Amino acid sequence: MTGPFAAGERVLLLDAKRRRYLVVLEAGGEFHSHAGVLRHDDIIGADEGVTLRTTLGARLVAVRPTLAEYVLEMPRGAQVIYPKDLGPILVLADIFPGAQILESGIGSGALTMTLLRAVGPTGHVTGYELRDDFAIRAQRNVEGLLGTDLPLRVEVRDVYDGIDEERLDRVILDLPEPWQVVKHAEAALRPGGILLAYLPTIGQVARLREELAGSAFGMAESLEVMQRGWHVDGQSVRPDHRMVAHTGFLTHARLLGPTG
């Protein structure tokens, strides 16, 4: 969204210590913190980036949350895939406008909303989720950022039992045993389609690669992404003391045709 803040949208408030608060604006509402009270009406109608003061004089900056910020601050029912992995997933799986995607293991919806923004209104994401409570929370989180008019269908079902969709462009998996899905993905993907799996341990990666090696998939690769920030303050320039290291492994492969 652009323009002044409006009632009903989400705003990210940042204090002087860079603490972040995700708030849904309501006419007549109030944001309470240790730094005092800020009326929602003071934010509604203001432009993004405005600095406001609480009743105790503390400063809060109001901005619209980016996708990465929303993912880190939204309600969670399950562990999310972090922004440092979301970007590489889009590139490694080559997610494009109009793509038809099956995602299984939608968790809290972080990857779902990332895929939806990439496929656009001409694409479609079908989500399989085993737990009903996760499916409900994920859909709420997605709609909280992107609205309700979305090319998304969420089904509460077990992908290990099969995939109903046909001629998919991509199958994206965030679940414990993706090797059980390989045979289903072979049947559901179009030739050249891509399977990508996010896994926490290298043992799971090895088992998946073993299954892929005996399938119609080829060009398989596995990797992990490390993220190290830098402290830059005048002449003080050094790596941050902490970094986002291992979160998960990304394995992707393409469905190939018969050998000539």
C-alpha positions as CSV (number, residue, x, y, z in Angstrom):
1,M,0.0,0.0,0.0
2,T,1.0,3.6,-0.6
3,G,-0.2,6.9,0.7
4,P,-1.2,7.8,4.3
5,F,-1.8,5.2,6.9
6,A,-5.5,4.0,7.1
7,A,-7.5,2.2,9.7
8,G,-7.4,-1.6,9.3
9,E,-3.8,-1.8,8.0
10,R,-0.7,-3.1,9.8
11,V,2.0,-0.7,10.9
12,L,5.5,-1.4,12.3
13,L,6.5,0.8,15.2
14,L,10.3,1.1,16.0
15,D,11.6,2.7,19.2
16,A,15.0,4.3,20.0
17,K,16.5,0.8,20.8
18,R,15.3,-0.6,17.5
19,R,12.6,-2.8,19.2
20,R,9.7,-3.5,16.8
21,Y,6.0,-3.7,17.4
22,L,3.5,-4.9,14.8
23,V,0.2,-3.2,15.3
24,V,-3.2,-3.2,13.5
25,L,-4.5,0.3,13.3
26,E,-8.0,0.9,14.7
27,A,-9.9,4.2,14.9
28,G,-9.8,5.2,18.6
29,G,-7.3,2.5,19.4
30,E,-4.2,2.8,21.5
31,F,-0.7,1.2,21.6
32,H,0.6,0.7,25.1
33,S,4.2,0.0,26.0
34,H,6.7,0.7,28.7
35,A,7.5,4.0,26.8
36,G,3.9,5.3,27.2
37,V,0.8,5.3,25.1
38,L,0.4,6.2,21.4
39,R,-3.0,6.8,20.0
40,H,-3.8,5.1,16.7
41,D,-5.5,8.2,15.5
42,D,-2.1,10.0,15.6
43,I,-0.9,7.4,13.1
44,I,-3.9,7.2,10.9
45,G,-3.7,9.8,8.1
46,A,0.1,10.3,8.6
47,D,2.6,9.4,5.9
48,E,4.9,6.4,6.2
49,G,8.1,7.2,8.1
50,V,6.6,9.7,10.5
51,T,8.1,10.0,14.0
52,L,5.5,10.3,16.8
53,R,5.7,10.8,20.5
54,T,4.0,8.7,23.2
55,T,2.4,10.2,26.3
56,L,5.8,9.8,28.1
57,G,7.7,11.6,25.3
58,A,9.3,8.6,23.7
59,R,9.8,8.6,20.0
60,L,8.3,5.9,17.7
61,V,8.8,5.7,14.0
62,A,5.9,4.3,12.0
63,V,6.4,2.4,8.7
64,R,4.6,-0.3,6.8
65,P,6.3,-3.7,7.4
66,T,8.2,-5.3,4.6
67,L,7.6,-8.9,3.9
68,A,10.8,-9.8,5.8
69,E,9.7,-7.7,8.8
70,Y,6.2,-9.1,8.8
71,V,7.5,-12.7,8.7
72,L,9.6,-12.1,11.8
73,E,6.9,-10.3,13.8
74,M,3.7,-12.1,12.8
75,P,1.9,-14.6,15.1
76,R,3.5,-18.1,14.7
77,G,2.0,-21.5,15.2
78,A,5.1,-23.2,13.8
79,Q,8.7,-22.3,13.1
80,V,8.9,-20.1,10.1
81,I,11.4,-20.2,7.2
82,Y,13.5,-17.1,7.7
83,P,13.9,-14.3,5.2
84,K,17.5,-15.3,4.5
85,D,16.2,-18.5,3.0
86,L,13.0,-17.2,1.4
87,G,15.0,-15.2,-1.2
88,P,17.2,-18.1,-2.3
89,I,14.1,-20.3,-2.5
90,L,12.5,-18.0,-5.0
91,V,15.7,-18.0,-7.1
92,L,16.6,-21.7,-6.8
93,A,13.0,-22.8,-7.6
94,D,12.8,-20.1,-10.3
95,I,9.4,-18.9,-9.1
96,F,7.9,-16.7,-11.9
97,P,4.7,-14.7,-12.5
98,G,1.9,-17.1,-13.4
99,A,3.6,-20.2,-11.9
100,Q,1.3,-23.0,-10.6
101,I,2.8,-24.2,-7.3
102,L,2.1,-26.8,-4.7
103,E,3.4,-26.0,-1.2
104,S,3.2,-28.6,1.5
105,G,3.9,-27.9,5.1
106,I,2.7,-24.3,5.1
107,G,3.3,-23.8,8.9
108,S,2.8,-20.2,9.8
109,G,2.5,-19.0,6.1
110,A,5.9,-17.2,5.7
111,L,6.8,-19.1,2.5
112,T,3.2,-19.0,1.3
113,M,3.0,-15.3,1.2
114,T,6.5,-15.1,-0.4
115,L,5.4,-17.4,-3.2
116,L,2.1,-15.5,-3.7
117,R,3.9,-12.2,-4.2
118,A,6.2,-13.8,-6.7
119,V,3.5,-15.7,-8.8
120,G,1.2,-12.7,-8.9
121,P,-2.5,-12.7,-9.8
122,T,-2.0,-15.0,-12.8
123,G,-0.3,-17.7,-10.8
124,H,-1.7,-20.0,-8.1
125,V,-0.5,-21.6,-4.9
126,T,-2.1,-24.7,-3.5
127,G,-1.1,-25.4,0.1
128,Y,-1.3,-28.8,1.8
129,E,-1.1,-28.7,5.6
130,L,-1.5,-31.7,8.0
131,R,-2.7,-29.6,11.0
132,D,-5.9,-27.7,10.9
133,D,-4.8,-25.1,13.4
134,F,-1.6,-24.4,11.4
135,A,-3.7,-24.0,8.2
136,I,-6.0,-21.5,9.9
137,R,-3.2,-19.4,11.4
138,A,-1.2,-19.5,8.2
139,Q,-4.2,-18.3,6.1
140,R,-4.8,-15.4,8.6
141,N,-1.1,-14.4,8.5
142,V,-1.1,-14.4,4.7
143,E,-4.4,-12.4,4.5
144,G,-3.0,-10.0,7.2
145,L,-0.3,-8.9,4.8
146,L,-1.7,-9.5,1.3
147,G,-5.5,-9.2,1.7
148,T,-8.2,-11.8,1.0
149,D,-8.4,-11.8,-2.8
150,L,-5.6,-14.2,-3.4
151,P,-4.8,-17.1,-5.8
152,L,-4.5,-19.4,-2.9
153,R,-6.2,-22.6,-1.8
154,V,-5.3,-24.3,1.5
155,E,-6.3,-28.0,2.1
156,V,-5.9,-29.9,5.3
157,R,-4.4,-33.2,4.1
158,D,-1.3,-35.3,4.0
159,V,0.9,-34.9,0.9
160,Y,2.5,-38.3,1.6
161,D,-0.8,-39.8,0.4
162,G,-0.5,-38.1,-3.0
163,I,-1.0,-34.9,-5.0
164,D,-4.2,-34.3,-6.9
165,E,-2.9,-31.4,-9.0
166,E,-1.5,-32.0,-12.5
167,R,1.1,-30.2,-14.6
168,L,2.4,-28.1,-11.8
169,D,5.4,-25.8,-12.4
170,R,6.9,-26.2,-8.9
171,V,6.5,-28.4,-5.8
172,I,7.9,-26.8,-2.6
173,L,8.2,-28.9,0.6
174,D,8.8,-28.0,4.2
175,L,8.2,-31.3,6.0
176,P,10.2,-34.1,7.7
177,E,10.3,-36.8,5.0
178,P,10.2,-35.2,1.5
179,W,11.5,-38.4,0.0
180,Q,8.0,-39.8,0.4
181,V,6.7,-37.1,-2.0
182,V,9.2,-37.7,-4.8
183,K,7.1,-40.2,-6.6
184,H,4.0,-38.0,-6.2
185,A,5.9,-35.0,-7.5
186,E,7.1,-36.9,-10.6
187,A,3.4,-37.5,-11.5
188,A,2.2,-34.0,-10.6
189,L,5.0,-31.8,-12.2
190,R,5.2,-30.9,-15.9
191,P,8.5,-31.9,-17.7
192,G,11.2,-29.5,-16.5
193,G,9.3,-28.7,-13.3
194,I,11.3,-28.1,-10.1
195,L,11.1,-29.8,-6.7
196,L,12.6,-27.9,-3.8
197,A,12.8,-29.1,-0.2
198,Y,13.8,-27.3,3.0
199,L,15.3,-29.6,5.7
200,P,17.0,-28.9,9.0
201,T,19.5,-31.8,9.1
202,I,22.0,-33.2,6.6
203,G,20.8,-36.7,7.3
204,Q,17.5,-35.8,5.9
205,V,19.2,-34.2,2.9
206,A,21.2,-37.4,2.2
207,R,18.0,-39.5,2.4
208,L,16.2,-37.2,-0.1
209,R,19.2,-37.2,-2.5
210,E,19.2,-40.9,-2.4
211,E,15.5,-41.0,-3.4
212,L,16.1,-38.3,-6.1
213,A,19.0,-40.3,-7.6
214,G,16.6,-43.2,-8.3
215,S,13.9,-41.1,-9.8
216,A,13.2,-39.1,-13.0
217,F,14.7,-36.0,-11.3
218,G,18.1,-34.7,-12.2
219,M,20.4,-31.7,-11.7
220,A,20.0,-32.0,-8.0
221,E,21.9,-29.6,-5.7
222,S,21.9,-29.0,-1.9
223,L,23.2,-25.9,-0.1
224,E,22.7,-23.8,3.0
225,V,22.7,-20.0,3.4
226,M,24.7,-18.1,6.0
227,Q,24.0,-14.4,6.8
228,R,26.5,-12.2,8.5
229,G,25.8,-8.6,9.2
230,W,28.3,-5.8,9.6
231,H,28.6,-3.1,12.3
232,V,29.3,0.2,10.5
233,D,29.6,3.3,12.8
234,G,32.0,5.9,11.5
235,Q,35.5,4.4,11.5
236,S,34.3,1.4,13.5
237,V,33.7,-1.2,10.8
238,R,33.7,-4.9,11.8
239,P,31.6,-8.0,11.4
240,D,28.7,-8.3,13.9
241,H,29.4,-10.5,16.9
242,R,26.3,-12.6,16.0
243,M,25.2,-14.0,12.7
244,V,22.3,-16.0,11.4
245,A,24.1,-19.3,10.6
246,H,22.5,-22.6,10.0
247,T,18.7,-22.6,9.7
248,G,18.1,-25.3,7.1
249,F,19.3,-27.0,3.9
250,L,17.8,-26.2,0.5
251,T,17.7,-29.1,-2.0
252,H,16.3,-28.6,-5.5
253,A,16.1,-30.8,-8.6
254,R,14.4,-30.8,-12.0
255,L,12.1,-33.3,-13.6
256,L,13.8,-34.6,-16.7
257,G,12.5,-36.5,-19.7
258,P,13.4,-40.1,-20.7
259,T,17.1,-40.8,-21.7
260,G,17.4,-40.9,-25.5
